[in-house]
Amino acid sequence: MKKEILLLGKKIDVDASPVVLSYKPDENWREVWDDKGGTWSYQDGYLVGCEPENKGGILLSKKRFDKDVMFSFTMASVLPATRDLNAVYNTTWDDEINYLKKSYISGLNGWYEGKSGIERFPENETRSLTPLYRYTPGEEVRITTGAINGHNFLIVDDVLIQELIDMEPFVGGHVGFSPYSTMLKIKDIEVREIVWEERQQEYEPEF
């Protein structure tokens, strides 16, 4: 990961951001994670999540993070599955409906048309999506996502893909994964509490 992450008006100091969860999948994964939906297992160094129906499987961290975090992991679709490499963060769970109560969702190759982006759930009219990043099914990618007081970001292989600024932000919650009508494998999971500073930006004359 880069030593710093540059967002609109903000700079994240990655090295100064303390690691609050570091996890390499093993057979004792249920000590760290709650499987809330879909089918989850440990296979050859990966967490593998499967949800073949038109809905999202959910795996959530047992640990809750009360401050803003960035969430990094290596992920791939498991062929022949090709779509919806999704992570969730700043997430709370609703036991009554047995699904997400509120959450940010970052994803690749989703939204029914192979788009990538960020969504506020359940107010799903708040989205920032692009068709310009194209994920190659079956390929492992390194993803970092998270939010600073509602300023969401999605980074793939050290390239900033998307930002979304939510004026009514979710702060704090669990992190996890959500295969939506697909199968995913995940390894090398890390959560850092975000240390950042304001970044002044202005244009210099260019003509």
C-alpha positions as CSV (number, residue, x, y, z in Angstrom):
1,M,0.0,0.0,0.0
2,K,1.1,3.5,-0.7
3,K,2.6,5.5,2.3
4,E,-0.1,8.1,1.9
5,I,-3.6,8.3,0.3
6,L,-4.6,11.5,-1.3
7,L,-8.3,12.3,-1.4
8,L,-10.1,15.5,-2.2
9,G,-9.0,17.9,0.6
10,K,-7.5,15.1,2.8
11,K,-4.3,13.1,3.1
12,I,-4.2,9.8,4.9
13,D,-0.9,8.9,6.6
14,V,-0.9,5.1,6.2
15,D,2.2,4.4,8.3
16,A,0.8,6.5,11.2
17,S,-2.6,4.8,11.0
18,P,-2.5,2.0,13.7
19,V,-3.5,-1.5,12.7
20,V,-6.5,-2.6,14.8
21,L,-7.1,-5.9,13.1
22,S,-4.7,-8.1,11.1
23,Y,-6.0,-11.5,10.0
24,K,-4.8,-14.3,7.7
25,P,-7.6,-16.8,7.3
26,D,-7.3,-20.1,9.1
27,E,-9.6,-22.9,10.3
28,N,-10.6,-20.9,13.4
29,W,-12.1,-18.1,11.4
30,R,-15.4,-18.1,13.3
31,E,-13.5,-16.7,16.3
32,V,-13.1,-13.5,14.4
33,W,-16.0,-13.5,12.0
34,D,-19.8,-14.0,12.1
35,D,-21.3,-15.6,9.0
36,K,-24.7,-13.8,8.7
37,G,-25.7,-14.9,5.2
38,G,-24.6,-17.2,2.4
39,T,-22.2,-20.1,2.8
40,W,-18.7,-19.5,4.3
41,S,-15.7,-21.7,4.7
42,Y,-11.9,-21.8,5.0
43,Q,-10.1,-23.2,2.0
44,D,-6.3,-23.2,1.3
45,G,-5.5,-19.9,3.0
46,Y,-8.7,-18.1,2.0
47,L,-12.1,-17.3,3.4
48,V,-14.5,-18.4,0.7
49,G,-18.0,-16.9,0.5
50,C,-20.9,-18.1,-1.7
51,E,-24.4,-16.8,-2.4
52,P,-25.9,-18.1,-5.6
53,E,-29.3,-16.4,-5.2
54,N,-30.1,-12.8,-6.2
55,K,-29.1,-11.4,-2.8
56,G,-26.1,-10.7,-0.6
57,G,-24.3,-13.1,1.6
58,I,-22.8,-11.4,4.6
59,L,-19.7,-12.0,6.8
60,L,-19.1,-9.5,9.6
61,S,-16.2,-8.9,12.0
62,K,-17.1,-9.8,15.6
63,K,-15.1,-6.7,16.6
64,R,-16.8,-3.3,16.3
65,F,-14.7,-0.3,15.4
66,D,-16.0,2.9,16.9
67,K,-13.7,5.2,14.9
68,D,-13.2,5.7,11.2
69,V,-11.2,2.9,9.6
70,M,-9.8,1.8,6.3
71,F,-10.2,-1.8,5.4
72,S,-7.7,-3.7,3.2
73,F,-7.8,-7.2,1.7
74,T,-6.9,-9.3,-1.3
75,M,-9.9,-10.7,-3.1
76,A,-10.9,-12.5,-6.3
77,S,-14.0,-14.0,-7.8
78,V,-14.1,-17.8,-7.9
79,L,-14.7,-18.8,-11.5
80,P,-17.2,-19.4,-13.0
81,A,-18.6,-16.7,-10.7
82,T,-17.6,-13.3,-12.1
83,R,-19.4,-10.5,-10.3
84,D,-19.8,-8.3,-7.2
85,L,-16.6,-8.2,-5.2
86,N,-18.2,-6.3,-2.3
87,A,-17.0,-5.1,1.1
88,V,-19.0,-3.5,3.9
89,Y,-17.9,-1.1,6.6
90,N,-19.3,1.2,9.2
91,T,-21.9,-1.5,9.4
92,T,-24.6,-2.3,12.0
93,W,-26.8,-5.4,12.0
94,D,-30.6,-5.6,12.4
95,D,-31.5,-8.8,14.3
96,E,-35.2,-8.3,13.7
97,I,-34.9,-8.4,9.9
98,N,-31.7,-10.5,9.9
99,Y,-29.9,-8.2,7.5
100,L,-27.8,-5.0,7.4
101,K,-29.4,-2.1,9.3
102,K,-27.0,0.5,7.9
103,S,-23.7,0.2,6.0
104,Y,-21.4,1.5,3.4
105,I,-20.8,-0.9,0.5
106,S,-17.8,-0.8,-1.8
107,G,-17.7,-3.1,-4.8
108,L,-16.3,-4.1,-8.1
109,N,-18.1,-5.6,-11.1
110,G,-21.5,-5.1,-9.6
111,W,-24.7,-3.1,-9.8
112,Y,-26.0,-5.5,-12.6
113,E,-23.8,-3.9,-15.3
114,G,-20.2,-4.5,-14.2
115,K,-19.9,-1.2,-12.4
116,S,-17.6,-0.3,-9.5
117,G,-18.3,2.2,-6.8
118,I,-19.7,3.0,-3.3
119,E,-23.2,2.9,-2.0
120,R,-24.9,4.0,1.3
121,F,-27.3,1.3,2.5
122,P,-30.3,1.3,2.9
123,E,-30.6,4.8,1.4
124,N,-29.5,3.4,-1.9
125,E,-30.1,6.5,-3.9
126,T,-26.8,7.7,-2.5
127,R,-24.3,6.0,-4.8
128,S,-21.1,6.9,-6.7
129,L,-20.6,4.4,-9.6
130,T,-18.4,4.1,-12.7
131,P,-18.2,1.7,-15.6
132,L,-14.6,2.8,-16.3
133,Y,-12.8,0.3,-14.0
134,R,-13.2,-3.2,-15.4
135,Y,-12.4,-6.1,-13.1
136,T,-11.0,-9.2,-14.7
137,P,-12.9,-12.2,-13.3
138,G,-10.8,-14.6,-11.3
139,E,-7.9,-12.2,-10.9
140,E,-6.7,-11.3,-7.4
141,V,-6.8,-7.6,-6.5
142,R,-5.7,-5.6,-3.5
143,I,-8.6,-3.4,-2.2
144,T,-8.5,-0.6,0.4
145,T,-11.8,1.1,1.3
146,G,-13.2,3.1,4.2
147,A,-14.5,6.5,5.2
148,I,-13.5,9.6,7.0
149,N,-16.6,11.1,8.6
150,G,-18.6,10.1,5.5
151,H,-15.8,10.8,2.9
152,N,-15.7,7.3,1.4
153,F,-13.0,6.0,-0.9
154,L,-12.2,2.9,-2.9
155,I,-8.7,2.0,-4.0
156,V,-7.7,-1.0,-6.2
157,D,-4.1,-2.0,-6.6
158,D,-3.0,1.4,-5.3
159,V,-5.2,3.3,-7.7
160,L,-8.0,5.5,-6.4
161,I,-11.2,4.4,-8.2
162,Q,-14.0,6.3,-6.5
163,E,-14.9,8.8,-3.8
164,L,-18.3,9.5,-2.2
165,I,-19.0,12.3,0.3
166,D,-22.0,11.5,2.5
167,M,-23.3,14.6,4.3
168,E,-25.2,12.5,6.8
169,P,-22.4,10.0,7.6
170,F,-22.3,6.6,9.3
171,V,-19.4,6.5,11.8
172,G,-18.3,3.3,13.5
173,G,-19.4,-0.3,13.1
174,H,-18.3,-3.6,11.8
175,V,-16.4,-4.5,8.6
176,G,-17.0,-7.5,6.4
177,F,-17.8,-8.9,3.0
178,S,-20.9,-9.4,0.8
179,P,-20.8,-11.8,-2.2
180,Y,-24.0,-10.8,-4.1
181,S,-25.1,-13.7,-6.4
182,T,-21.5,-14.8,-6.7
183,M,-18.5,-16.6,-5.0
184,L,-15.5,-14.8,-3.6
185,K,-12.2,-15.7,-1.9
186,I,-10.4,-13.4,0.5
187,K,-7.1,-13.3,2.3
188,D,-4.6,-10.9,4.0
189,I,-7.2,-8.8,5.8
190,E,-6.1,-5.6,7.6
191,V,-8.1,-2.8,9.4
192,R,-6.4,0.5,10.3
193,E,-7.7,3.4,12.3
194,I,-7.4,6.4,10.0
195,V,-4.9,9.2,10.7
196,W,-5.3,12.0,8.3
197,E,-4.8,15.8,7.8
198,E,-6.4,18.4,5.7
199,R,-4.9,18.9,2.3
200,Q,-4.9,22.4,0.7
201,Q,-5.5,22.3,-3.1
202,E,-5.5,25.1,-5.6
203,Y,-4.9,25.6,-9.2
204,E,-1.8,27.3,-10.5
205,P,-2.2,29.3,-13.8
206,E,-1.4,27.0,-16.8
207,F,-1.7,29.6,-19.6
